[in-house]
Amino acid sequence: MKALVGIFAQILALLVAVSPIAAQDLPRLSNGRPDLSGIWQVLNEANYDLEPHIARHSMQMREGPVNPVPAIPTLRLGAVGAVPGGMGVIVGGGEIPYTPEARALKEENRANWIDRDPEVKCFLPGVPRATYIPMPFQIVQSEEDFFIAYQFAGAIRDIYLDNPGPSQVDSWMGWSVGTWEGDTLVVDVTGLHDGSWLDRAGSHHSYQLHVVERYTMIGPNHIDYEATIEDPGVLTEPFTIKMPIYRRIEENARIMDFRCVEFVEELIYGEARRYPLPR
């Protein structure tokens, strides 16, 4: 009996060692690194709200006679402006560990979503939100370079694999420096502009935001994505989000043109017309 148990333990250890993440099945570059090149997209509700949430009528609500109802600016969006429920993407579950003041600002942002969300105005999405904006993005990788182009707003990121030193200025997409830990690309992101949000629920950050991303291929068509978010300006402690990213495998997969600045000209500048159009 002990011999059988020993054999079973050896088989189990072998199965764990091999694991479903068959490293030999991953596409690789000539230097042996996993090749993440391709068109990718996240499929979840993170862009609506990183936290667990139930479905609600609208992204912006107001008090009704009995229950909250859609705010007037979003009323005519109907179901298009509704929020689908989501289990959340925060590791360990629960809420973003905001300070009481920062939590109050998040709720205020959500109550004024259409006027405050930078996504509405086609501002660059920032990090990590660019990853789970519901549009594809493209990774272009070589032995020395790692570049990401996002469909939304034409956002781009150069991941510096040869550390050029700290950023000299804050920007919407930040300053990204990548290093390899085995088959995982770890990206340290600093220099992030404080105007971006983390989701449509008003989750904000300060200029002290520091994000550490981890990209790990778990198969030819899947990436395990983690982002640890640290921000002493608004958080009581760091927190981590985690989600899979899926390869777009259709033959004609590509990122298309979505330079949405032109789409929001009327929203932002329409009142400056000599003869403004009705609103």
Secondary structure as GFF3:
##gff-version 3
##sequence-region A 1 279
A	DSSP	alpha_helix	2	18	.	.	.	ID=ss1
A	DSSP	three_ten_helix	23	25	.	.	.	ID=ss2
A	DSSP	beta_strand	38	41	.	.	.	ID=ss3
A	DSSP	beta_strand	61	62	.	.	.	ID=ss4
A	DSSP	beta_strand	69	70	.	.	.	ID=ss5
A	DSSP	three_ten_helix	72	81	.	.	.	ID=ss6
A	DSSP	alpha_helix	100	111	.	.	.	ID=ss7
A	DSSP	alpha_helix	113	116	.	.	.	ID=ss8
A	DSSP	alpha_helix	129	132	.	.	.	ID=ss9
A	DSSP	beta_strand	137	141	.	.	.	ID=ss10
A	DSSP	beta_strand	146	150	.	.	.	ID=ss11
A	DSSP	three_ten_helix	152	154	.	.	.	ID=ss12
A	DSSP	beta_strand	156	160	.	.	.	ID=ss13
A	DSSP	beta_strand	175	181	.	.	.	ID=ss14
A	DSSP	beta_strand	184	190	.	.	.	ID=ss15
A	DSSP	beta_strand	210	219	.	.	.	ID=ss16
A	DSSP	beta_strand	222	230	.	.	.	ID=ss17
A	DSSP	beta_strand	239	247	.	.	.	ID=ss18
A	DSSP	three_ten_helix	262	264	.	.	.	ID=ss19
A	DSSP	alpha_helix	265	269	.	.	.	ID=ss20
A	DSSP	three_ten_helix	270	272	.	.	.	ID=ss21
###
